[in-house]
Amino acid sequence: MRDYELVYVVKPVLDEETREGVQNKIKEIIETNGGEVTKVDAWGNRKLAYPIAKFTEGFYTLVNFKASVELPKELDRNLKINENVIRHMVVVCD
């Protein structure tokens, strides 16, 4: 198992319940595929470097997790089809 970091940005107009739903879906994907969430850190609304889908702000969240090599591909696939996530990035931690 490797250590990974996921940073994702959701639309700033979403309510708390919807943001938690996205976060719970990500945790569910990680845990059902044999991974383990070690830390979740909500950074809050921040200004984007450039407009994305006509938004100038986004709600940032950092998720640290341990998983096998195949899990980030599955996570990436799910985040691409989620209409509430406007950007995401998964990186391997050394």
BELMO-V223013 format. One record per backbone hydrogen bond with DSSP energy under -1.0 kcal/mol. NH is the residue of the N-H (numbers start at 0). CO is the residue of the C=O. Records with the same first field share a line. If there is no record, write none. Layout:
NH: CO + CO
This chain:
1: 66
3: 64
4: 90
5: 62
6: 88
7: 60
8: 86
9: 58
10: 83
13: 10
18: 14
19: 15
20: 16
21: 17
22: 18
23: 19
24: 20
25: 21
26: 22
27: 23
28: 24
29: 25
30: 26
31: 27
32: 28
33: 30
34: 29
35: 65
37: 63
38: 63
40: 61
42: 59
43: 59
45: 57
47: 55
51: 54
54: 51
57: 45
58: 9
59: 43
60: 7
61: 40
62: 5
63: 38
64: 3
65: 35
66: 1
73: 69
74: 70
75: 71
76: 72
77: 73
78: 74
79: 75
80: 76
85: 8
86: 8
88: 6
90: 4
92: 2
